[in-house]
Amino acid sequence: MPTKKKRVGFIPRDDVMKIIDKLSLENNLSNSKIISILVEEALDKRGIFNKKTGETTNLKKSDTDNFDSETYKKFLTFLKFQKMMDDYNN
């Protein structure tokens, strides 16, 4: 039976996959369900989605641009940190 939900491909890093597998076993849930829960929690934390009500926040175009810019800056910082950690561990 076809579903109206879209599938999203996700290829996590090895260490992230280990965490997902552990959460999956501990909670007796599929990896897909764990990832779905984690995404909802992340969106809720950012104020984009309310987990309790299922409502999304109406972001203005300027808010979206600012969010994307801030997210990108944080991502670049994370990549620098990850490189530092890799260098430290090697």
Phi and psi restraints in degrees (range 20) as a CNS / XPLOR table:
assign (resid 1 and name C) (resid 2 and name N)
       (resid 2 and name CA) (resid 2 and name C) 1.0 -66.3 20.0 2
assign (resid 2 and name N) (resid 2 and name CA)
       (resid 2 and name C) (resid 3 and name N) 1.0 149.6 20.0 2
assign (resid 2 and name C) (resid 3 and name N)
       (resid 3 and name CA) (resid 3 and name C) 1.0 -114.9 20.0 2
assign (resid 3 and name N) (resid 3 and name CA)
       (resid 3 and name C) (resid 4 and name N) 1.0 152.1 20.0 2
assign (resid 3 and name C) (resid 4 and name N)
       (resid 4 and name CA) (resid 4 and name C) 1.0 -84.9 20.0 2
assign (resid 4 and name N) (resid 4 and name CA)
       (resid 4 and name C) (resid 5 and name N) 1.0 -11.1 20.0 2
assign (resid 4 and name C) (resid 5 and name N)
       (resid 5 and name CA) (resid 5 and name C) 1.0 -76.4 20.0 2
assign (resid 5 and name N) (resid 5 and name CA)
       (resid 5 and name C) (resid 6 and name N) 1.0 142.6 20.0 2
assign (resid 5 and name C) (resid 6 and name N)
       (resid 6 and name CA) (resid 6 and name C) 1.0 -92.0 20.0 2
assign (resid 6 and name N) (resid 6 and name CA)
       (resid 6 and name C) (resid 7 and name N) 1.0 143.7 20.0 2
assign (resid 6 and name C) (resid 7 and name N)
       (resid 7 and name CA) (resid 7 and name C) 1.0 -86.0 20.0 2
assign (resid 7 and name N) (resid 7 and name CA)
       (resid 7 and name C) (resid 8 and name N) 1.0 144.6 20.0 2
assign (resid 7 and name C) (resid 8 and name N)
       (resid 8 and name CA) (resid 8 and name C) 1.0 -124.1 20.0 2
assign (resid 8 and name N) (resid 8 and name CA)
       (resid 8 and name C) (resid 9 and name N) 1.0 127.4 20.0 2
assign (resid 8 and name C) (resid 9 and name N)
       (resid 9 and name CA) (resid 9 and name C) 1.0 -81.4 20.0 2
assign (resid 9 and name N) (resid 9 and name CA)
       (resid 9 and name C) (resid 10 and name N) 1.0 139.5 20.0 2
assign (resid 9 and name C) (resid 10 and name N)
       (resid 10 and name CA) (resid 10 and name C) 1.0 -145.3 20.0 2
assign (resid 10 and name N) (resid 10 and name CA)
       (resid 10 and name C) (resid 11 and name N) 1.0 120.1 20.0 2
assign (resid 10 and name C) (resid 11 and name N)
       (resid 11 and name CA) (resid 11 and name C) 1.0 -117.5 20.0 2
assign (resid 11 and name N) (resid 11 and name CA)
       (resid 11 and name C) (resid 12 and name N) 1.0 96.8 20.0 2
assign (resid 11 and name C) (resid 12 and name N)
       (resid 12 and name CA) (resid 12 and name C) 1.0 -78.3 20.0 2
assign (resid 12 and name N) (resid 12 and name CA)
       (resid 12 and name C) (resid 13 and name N) 1.0 161.0 20.0 2
assign (resid 12 and name C) (resid 13 and name N)
       (resid 13 and name CA) (resid 13 and name C) 1.0 -64.5 20.0 2
assign (resid 13 and name N) (resid 13 and name CA)
       (resid 13 and name C) (resid 14 and name N) 1.0 160.9 20.0 2
assign (resid 13 and name C) (resid 14 and name N)
       (resid 14 and name CA) (resid 14 and name C) 1.0 -57.4 20.0 2
assign (resid 14 and name N) (resid 14 and name CA)
       (resid 14 and name C) (resid 15 and name N) 1.0 -44.6 20.0 2
assign (resid 14 and name C) (resid 15 and name N)
       (resid 15 and name CA) (resid 15 and name C) 1.0 -66.9 20.0 2
assign (resid 15 and name N) (resid 15 and name CA)
       (resid 15 and name C) (resid 16 and name N) 1.0 -34.4 20.0 2
assign (resid 15 and name C) (resid 16 and name N)
       (resid 16 and name CA) (resid 16 and name C) 1.0 -69.5 20.0 2
assign (resid 16 and name N) (resid 16 and name CA)
       (resid 16 and name C) (resid 17 and name N) 1.0 -40.0 20.0 2
assign (resid 16 and name C) (resid 17 and name N)
       (resid 17 and name CA) (resid 17 and name C) 1.0 -63.0 20.0 2
assign (resid 17 and name N) (resid 17 and name CA)
       (resid 17 and name C) (resid 18 and name N) 1.0 -36.2 20.0 2
assign (resid 17 and name C) (resid 18 and name N)
       (resid 18 and name CA) (resid 18 and name C) 1.0 -62.7 20.0 2
assign (resid 18 and name N) (resid 18 and name CA)
       (resid 18 and name C) (resid 19 and name N) 1.0 -40.1 20.0 2
assign (resid 18 and name C) (resid 19 and name N)
       (resid 19 and name CA) (resid 19 and name C) 1.0 -65.7 20.0 2
assign (resid 19 and name N) (resid 19 and name CA)
       (resid 19 and name C) (resid 20 and name N) 1.0 -44.2 20.0 2
assign (resid 19 and name C) (resid 20 and name N)
       (resid 20 and name CA) (resid 20 and name C) 1.0 -61.9 20.0 2
assign (resid 20 and name N) (resid 20 and name CA)
       (resid 20 and name C) (resid 21 and name N) 1.0 -44.2 20.0 2
assign (resid 20 and name C) (resid 21 and name N)
       (resid 21 and name CA) (resid 21 and name C) 1.0 -60.7 20.0 2
assign (resid 21 and name N) (resid 21 and name CA)
       (resid 21 and name C) (resid 22 and name N) 1.0 -43.2 20.0 2
assign (resid 21 and name C) (resid 22 and name N)
       (resid 22 and name CA) (resid 22 and name C) 1.0 -63.0 20.0 2
assign (resid 22 and name N) (resid 22 and name CA)
       (resid 22 and name C) (resid 23 and name N) 1.0 -46.7 20.0 2
assign (resid 22 and name C) (resid 23 and name N)
       (resid 23 and name CA) (resid 23 and name C) 1.0 -61.8 20.0 2
assign (resid 23 and name N) (resid 23 and name CA)
       (resid 23 and name C) (resid 24 and name N) 1.0 -38.5 20.0 2
assign (resid 23 and name C) (resid 24 and name N)
       (resid 24 and name CA) (resid 24 and name C) 1.0 -61.7 20.0 2
assign (resid 24 and name N) (resid 24 and name CA)
       (resid 24 and name C) (resid 25 and name N) 1.0 -46.7 20.0 2
assign (resid 24 and name C) (resid 25 and name N)
       (resid 25 and name CA) (resid 25 and name C) 1.0 -66.8 20.0 2
assign (resid 25 and name N) (resid 25 and name CA)
       (resid 25 and name C) (resid 26 and name N) 1.0 -44.2 20.0 2
assign (resid 25 and name C) (resid 26 and name N)
       (resid 26 and name CA) (resid 26 and name C) 1.0 -63.3 20.0 2
assign (resid 26 and name N) (resid 26 and name CA)
       (resid 26 and name C) (resid 27 and name N) 1.0 -33.5 20.0 2
assign (resid 26 and name C) (resid 27 and name N)
       (resid 27 and name CA) (resid 27 and name C) 1.0 -104.5 20.0 2
assign (resid 27 and name N) (resid 27 and name CA)
       (resid 27 and name C) (resid 28 and name N) 1.0 1.8 20.0 2
assign (resid 27 and name C) (resid 28 and name N)
       (resid 28 and name CA) (resid 28 and name C) 1.0 53.8 20.0 2
assign (resid 28 and name N) (resid 28 and name CA)
       (resid 28 and name C) (resid 29 and name N) 1.0 45.4 20.0 2
assign (resid 28 and name C) (resid 29 and name N)
       (resid 29 and name CA) (resid 29 and name C) 1.0 -126.6 20.0 2
assign (resid 29 and name N) (resid 29 and name CA)
       (resid 29 and name C) (resid 30 and name N) 1.0 156.8 20.0 2
assign (resid 29 and name C) (resid 30 and name N)
       (resid 30 and name CA) (resid 30 and name C) 1.0 -71.3 20.0 2
assign (resid 30 and name N) (resid 30 and name CA)
       (resid 30 and name C) (resid 31 and name N) 1.0 159.2 20.0 2
assign (resid 30 and name C) (resid 31 and name N)
       (resid 31 and name CA) (resid 31 and name C) 1.0 -58.4 20.0 2
assign (resid 31 and name N) (resid 31 and name CA)
       (resid 31 and name C) (resid 32 and name N) 1.0 -39.5 20.0 2
assign (resid 31 and name C) (resid 32 and name N)
       (resid 32 and name CA) (resid 32 and name C) 1.0 -59.9 20.0 2
assign (resid 32 and name N) (resid 32 and name CA)
       (resid 32 and name C) (resid 33 and name N) 1.0 -42.8 20.0 2
assign (resid 32 and name C) (resid 33 and name N)
       (resid 33 and name CA) (resid 33 and name C) 1.0 -66.6 20.0 2
assign (resid 33 and name N) (resid 33 and name CA)
       (resid 33 and name C) (resid 34 and name N) 1.0 -41.4 20.0 2
assign (resid 33 and name C) (resid 34 and name N)
       (resid 34 and name CA) (resid 34 and name C) 1.0 -61.1 20.0 2
assign (resid 34 and name N) (resid 34 and name CA)
       (resid 34 and name C) (resid 35 and name N) 1.0 -45.8 20.0 2
assign (resid 34 and name C) (resid 35 and name N)
       (resid 35 and name CA) (resid 35 and name C) 1.0 -63.0 20.0 2
assign (resid 35 and name N) (resid 35 and name CA)
       (resid 35 and name C) (resid 36 and name N) 1.0 -40.9 20.0 2
assign (resid 35 and name C) (resid 36 and name N)
       (resid 36 and name CA) (resid 36 and name C) 1.0 -60.1 20.0 2
assign (resid 36 and name N) (resid 36 and name CA)
       (resid 36 and name C) (resid 37 and name N) 1.0 -44.2 20.0 2
assign (resid 36 and name C) (resid 37 and name N)
       (resid 37 and name CA) (resid 37 and name C) 1.0 -63.5 20.0 2
assign (resid 37 and name N) (resid 37 and name CA)
       (resid 37 and name C) (resid 38 and name N) 1.0 -44.4 20.0 2
assign (resid 37 and name C) (resid 38 and name N)
       (resid 38 and name CA) (resid 38 and name C) 1.0 -64.3 20.0 2
assign (resid 38 and name N) (resid 38 and name CA)
       (resid 38 and name C) (resid 39 and name N) 1.0 -38.9 20.0 2
assign (resid 38 and name C) (resid 39 and name N)
       (resid 39 and name CA) (resid 39 and name C) 1.0 -65.4 20.0 2
assign (resid 39 and name N) (resid 39 and name CA)
       (resid 39 and name C) (resid 40 and name N) 1.0 -45.0 20.0 2
assign (resid 39 and name C) (resid 40 and name N)
       (resid 40 and name CA) (resid 40 and name C) 1.0 -60.8 20.0 2
assign (resid 40 and name N) (resid 40 and name CA)
       (resid 40 and name C) (resid 41 and name N) 1.0 -41.9 20.0 2
assign (resid 40 and name C) (resid 41 and name N)
       (resid 41 and name CA) (resid 41 and name C) 1.0 -63.4 20.0 2
assign (resid 41 and name N) (resid 41 and name CA)
       (resid 41 and name C) (resid 42 and name N) 1.0 -40.7 20.0 2
assign (resid 41 and name C) (resid 42 and name N)
       (resid 42 and name CA) (resid 42 and name C) 1.0 -64.8 20.0 2
assign (resid 42 and name N) (resid 42 and name CA)
       (resid 42 and name C) (resid 43 and name N) 1.0 -42.8 20.0 2
assign (resid 42 and name C) (resid 43 and name N)
       (resid 43 and name CA) (resid 43 and name C) 1.0 -66.9 20.0 2
assign (resid 43 and name N) (resid 43 and name CA)
       (resid 43 and name C) (resid 44 and name N) 1.0 -38.2 20.0 2
assign (resid 43 and name C) (resid 44 and name N)
       (resid 44 and name CA) (resid 44 and name C) 1.0 -63.5 20.0 2
assign (resid 44 and name N) (resid 44 and name CA)
       (resid 44 and name C) (resid 45 and name N) 1.0 -44.6 20.0 2
assign (resid 44 and name C) (resid 45 and name N)
       (resid 45 and name CA) (resid 45 and name C) 1.0 -60.6 20.0 2
assign (resid 45 and name N) (resid 45 and name CA)
       (resid 45 and name C) (resid 46 and name N) 1.0 -35.4 20.0 2
assign (resid 45 and name C) (resid 46 and name N)
       (resid 46 and name CA) (resid 46 and name C) 1.0 -82.7 20.0 2
assign (resid 46 and name N) (resid 46 and name CA)
       (resid 46 and name C) (resid 47 and name N) 1.0 -4.4 20.0 2
assign (resid 46 and name C) (resid 47 and name N)
       (resid 47 and name CA) (resid 47 and name C) 1.0 80.3 20.0 2
assign (resid 47 and name N) (resid 47 and name CA)
       (resid 47 and name C) (resid 48 and name N) 1.0 18.8 20.0 2
assign (resid 47 and name C) (resid 48 and name N)
       (resid 48 and name CA) (resid 48 and name C) 1.0 -95.4 20.0 2
assign (resid 48 and name N) (resid 48 and name CA)
       (resid 48 and name C) (resid 49 and name N) 1.0 -28.5 20.0 2
assign (resid 48 and name C) (resid 49 and name N)
       (resid 49 and name CA) (resid 49 and name C) 1.0 -140.8 20.0 2
assign (resid 49 and name N) (resid 49 and name CA)
       (resid 49 and name C) (resid 50 and name N) 1.0 135.4 20.0 2
assign (resid 49 and name C) (resid 50 and name N)
       (resid 50 and name CA) (resid 50 and name C) 1.0 -98.9 20.0 2
assign (resid 50 and name N) (resid 50 and name CA)
       (resid 50 and name C) (resid 51 and name N) 1.0 111.1 20.0 2
assign (resid 50 and name C) (resid 51 and name N)
       (resid 51 and name CA) (resid 51 and name C) 1.0 -60.2 20.0 2
assign (resid 51 and name N) (resid 51 and name CA)
       (resid 51 and name C) (resid 52 and name N) 1.0 -37.8 20.0 2
assign (resid 51 and name C) (resid 52 and name N)
       (resid 52 and name CA) (resid 52 and name C) 1.0 -71.0 20.0 2
assign (resid 52 and name N) (resid 52 and name CA)
       (resid 52 and name C) (resid 53 and name N) 1.0 -40.2 20.0 2
assign (resid 52 and name C) (resid 53 and name N)
       (resid 53 and name CA) (resid 53 and name C) 1.0 -98.9 20.0 2
assign (resid 53 and name N) (resid 53 and name CA)
       (resid 53 and name C) (resid 54 and name N) 1.0 -19.1 20.0 2
assign (resid 53 and name C) (resid 54 and name N)
       (resid 54 and name CA) (resid 54 and name C) 1.0 77.1 20.0 2
assign (resid 54 and name N) (resid 54 and name CA)
       (resid 54 and name C) (resid 55 and name N) 1.0 11.7 20.0 2
assign (resid 54 and name C) (resid 55 and name N)
       (resid 55 and name CA) (resid 55 and name C) 1.0 -92.0 20.0 2
assign (resid 55 and name N) (resid 55 and name CA)
       (resid 55 and name C) (resid 56 and name N) 1.0 146.5 20.0 2
assign (resid 55 and name C) (resid 56 and name N)
       (resid 56 and name CA) (resid 56 and name C) 1.0 -99.7 20.0 2
assign (resid 56 and name N) (resid 56 and name CA)
       (resid 56 and name C) (resid 57 and name N) 1.0 152.3 20.0 2
assign (resid 56 and name C) (resid 57 and name N)
       (resid 57 and name CA) (resid 57 and name C) 1.0 -83.7 20.0 2
assign (resid 57 and name N) (resid 57 and name CA)
       (resid 57 and name C) (resid 58 and name N) 1.0 135.7 20.0 2
assign (resid 57 and name C) (resid 58 and name N)
       (resid 58 and name CA) (resid 58 and name C) 1.0 -80.0 20.0 2
assign (resid 58 and name N) (resid 58 and name CA)
       (resid 58 and name C) (resid 59 and name N) 1.0 105.0 20.0 2
assign (resid 58 and name C) (resid 59 and name N)
       (resid 59 and name CA) (resid 59 and name C) 1.0 -89.5 20.0 2
assign (resid 59 and name N) (resid 59 and name CA)
       (resid 59 and name C) (resid 60 and name N) 1.0 133.3 20.0 2
assign (resid 59 and name C) (resid 60 and name N)
       (resid 60 and name CA) (resid 60 and name C) 1.0 -74.4 20.0 2
assign (resid 60 and name N) (resid 60 and name CA)
       (resid 60 and name C) (resid 61 and name N) 1.0 159.7 20.0 2
assign (resid 60 and name C) (resid 61 and name N)
       (resid 61 and name CA) (resid 61 and name C) 1.0 -55.5 20.0 2
assign (resid 61 and name N) (resid 61 and name CA)
       (resid 61 and name C) (resid 62 and name N) 1.0 -43.2 20.0 2
assign (resid 61 and name C) (resid 62 and name N)
       (resid 62 and name CA) (resid 62 and name C) 1.0 -65.4 20.0 2
assign (resid 62 and name N) (resid 62 and name CA)
       (resid 62 and name C) (resid 63 and name N) 1.0 -36.2 20.0 2
assign (resid 62 and name C) (resid 63 and name N)
       (resid 63 and name CA) (resid 63 and name C) 1.0 -64.9 20.0 2
assign (resid 63 and name N) (resid 63 and name CA)
       (resid 63 and name C) (resid 64 and name N) 1.0 -41.0 20.0 2
assign (resid 63 and name C) (resid 64 and name N)
       (resid 64 and name CA) (resid 64 and name C) 1.0 -64.6 20.0 2
assign (resid 64 and name N) (resid 64 and name CA)
       (resid 64 and name C) (resid 65 and name N) 1.0 -44.2 20.0 2
assign (resid 64 and name C) (resid 65 and name N)
       (resid 65 and name CA) (resid 65 and name C) 1.0 -61.5 20.0 2
assign (resid 65 and name N) (resid 65 and name CA)
       (resid 65 and name C) (resid 66 and name N) 1.0 -43.7 20.0 2
assign (resid 65 and name C) (resid 66 and name N)
       (resid 66 and name CA) (resid 66 and name C) 1.0 -64.7 20.0 2
assign (resid 66 and name N) (resid 66 and name CA)
       (resid 66 and name C) (resid 67 and name N) 1.0 -42.7 20.0 2
assign (resid 66 and name C) (resid 67 and name N)
       (resid 67 and name CA) (resid 67 and name C) 1.0 -60.4 20.0 2
assign (resid 67 and name N) (resid 67 and name CA)
       (resid 67 and name C) (resid 68 and name N) 1.0 -47.8 20.0 2
assign (resid 67 and name C) (resid 68 and name N)
       (resid 68 and name CA) (resid 68 and name C) 1.0 -61.6 20.0 2
assign (resid 68 and name N) (resid 68 and name CA)
       (resid 68 and name C) (resid 69 and name N) 1.0 -40.6 20.0 2
assign (resid 68 and name C) (resid 69 and name N)
       (resid 69 and name CA) (resid 69 and name C) 1.0 -65.0 20.0 2
assign (resid 69 and name N) (resid 69 and name CA)
       (resid 69 and name C) (resid 70 and name N) 1.0 -45.4 20.0 2
assign (resid 69 and name C) (resid 70 and name N)
       (resid 70 and name CA) (resid 70 and name C) 1.0 -65.4 20.0 2
assign (resid 70 and name N) (resid 70 and name CA)
       (resid 70 and name C) (resid 71 and name N) 1.0 -42.0 20.0 2
assign (resid 70 and name C) (resid 71 and name N)
       (resid 71 and name CA) (resid 71 and name C) 1.0 -62.2 20.0 2
assign (resid 71 and name N) (resid 71 and name CA)
       (resid 71 and name C) (resid 72 and name N) 1.0 -43.0 20.0 2
assign (resid 71 and name C) (resid 72 and name N)
       (resid 72 and name CA) (resid 72 and name C) 1.0 -62.8 20.0 2
assign (resid 72 and name N) (resid 72 and name CA)
       (resid 72 and name C) (resid 73 and name N) 1.0 -42.5 20.0 2
assign (resid 72 and name C) (resid 73 and name N)
       (resid 73 and name CA) (resid 73 and name C) 1.0 -61.8 20.0 2
assign (resid 73 and name N) (resid 73 and name CA)
       (resid 73 and name C) (resid 74 and name N) 1.0 -43.2 20.0 2
assign (resid 73 and name C) (resid 74 and name N)
       (resid 74 and name CA) (resid 74 and name C) 1.0 -64.7 20.0 2
assign (resid 74 and name N) (resid 74 and name CA)
       (resid 74 and name C) (resid 75 and name N) 1.0 -38.3 20.0 2
assign (resid 74 and name C) (resid 75 and name N)
       (resid 75 and name CA) (resid 75 and name C) 1.0 -63.6 20.0 2
assign (resid 75 and name N) (resid 75 and name CA)
       (resid 75 and name C) (resid 76 and name N) 1.0 -43.7 20.0 2
assign (resid 75 and name C) (resid 76 and name N)
       (resid 76 and name CA) (resid 76 and name C) 1.0 -62.1 20.0 2
assign (resid 76 and name N) (resid 76 and name CA)
       (resid 76 and name C) (resid 77 and name N) 1.0 -40.4 20.0 2
assign (resid 76 and name C) (resid 77 and name N)
       (resid 77 and name CA) (resid 77 and name C) 1.0 -62.4 20.0 2
assign (resid 77 and name N) (resid 77 and name CA)
       (resid 77 and name C) (resid 78 and name N) 1.0 -42.2 20.0 2
assign (resid 77 and name C) (resid 78 and name N)
       (resid 78 and name CA) (resid 78 and name C) 1.0 -61.6 20.0 2
assign (resid 78 and name N) (resid 78 and name CA)
       (resid 78 and name C) (resid 79 and name N) 1.0 -43.9 20.0 2
assign (resid 78 and name C) (resid 79 and name N)
       (resid 79 and name CA) (resid 79 and name C) 1.0 -61.7 20.0 2
assign (resid 79 and name N) (resid 79 and name CA)
       (resid 79 and name C) (resid 80 and name N) 1.0 -40.0 20.0 2
assign (resid 79 and name C) (resid 80 and name N)
       (resid 80 and name CA) (resid 80 and name C) 1.0 -63.3 20.0 2
assign (resid 80 and name N) (resid 80 and name CA)
       (resid 80 and name C) (resid 81 and name N) 1.0 -43.3 20.0 2
assign (resid 80 and name C) (resid 81 and name N)
       (resid 81 and name CA) (resid 81 and name C) 1.0 -63.0 20.0 2
assign (resid 81 and name N) (resid 81 and name CA)
       (resid 81 and name C) (resid 82 and name N) 1.0 -44.2 20.0 2
assign (resid 81 and name C) (resid 82 and name N)
       (resid 82 and name CA) (resid 82 and name C) 1.0 -61.2 20.0 2
assign (resid 82 and name N) (resid 82 and name CA)
       (resid 82 and name C) (resid 83 and name N) 1.0 -41.2 20.0 2
assign (resid 82 and name C) (resid 83 and name N)
       (resid 83 and name CA) (resid 83 and name C) 1.0 -62.7 20.0 2
assign (resid 83 and name N) (resid 83 and name CA)
       (resid 83 and name C) (resid 84 and name N) 1.0 -42.8 20.0 2
assign (resid 83 and name C) (resid 84 and name N)
       (resid 84 and name CA) (resid 84 and name C) 1.0 -60.4 20.0 2
assign (resid 84 and name N) (resid 84 and name CA)
       (resid 84 and name C) (resid 85 and name N) 1.0 -42.7 20.0 2
assign (resid 84 and name C) (resid 85 and name N)
       (resid 85 and name CA) (resid 85 and name C) 1.0 -66.8 20.0 2
assign (resid 85 and name N) (resid 85 and name CA)
       (resid 85 and name C) (resid 86 and name N) 1.0 -40.5 20.0 2
assign (resid 85 and name C) (resid 86 and name N)
       (resid 86 and name CA) (resid 86 and name C) 1.0 -62.3 20.0 2
assign (resid 86 and name N) (resid 86 and name CA)
       (resid 86 and name C) (resid 87 and name N) 1.0 -44.0 20.0 2
assign (resid 86 and name C) (resid 87 and name N)
       (resid 87 and name CA) (resid 87 and name C) 1.0 -62.3 20.0 2
assign (resid 87 and name N) (resid 87 and name CA)
       (resid 87 and name C) (resid 88 and name N) 1.0 -40.7 20.0 2
assign (resid 87 and name C) (resid 88 and name N)
       (resid 88 and name CA) (resid 88 and name C) 1.0 -65.6 20.0 2
assign (resid 88 and name N) (resid 88 and name CA)
       (resid 88 and name C) (resid 89 and name N) 1.0 -41.9 20.0 2
assign (resid 88 and name C) (resid 89 and name N)
       (resid 89 and name CA) (resid 89 and name C) 1.0 -75.1 20.0 2
assign (resid 89 and name N) (resid 89 and name CA)
       (resid 89 and name C) (resid 90 and name N) 1.0 -18.2 20.0 2
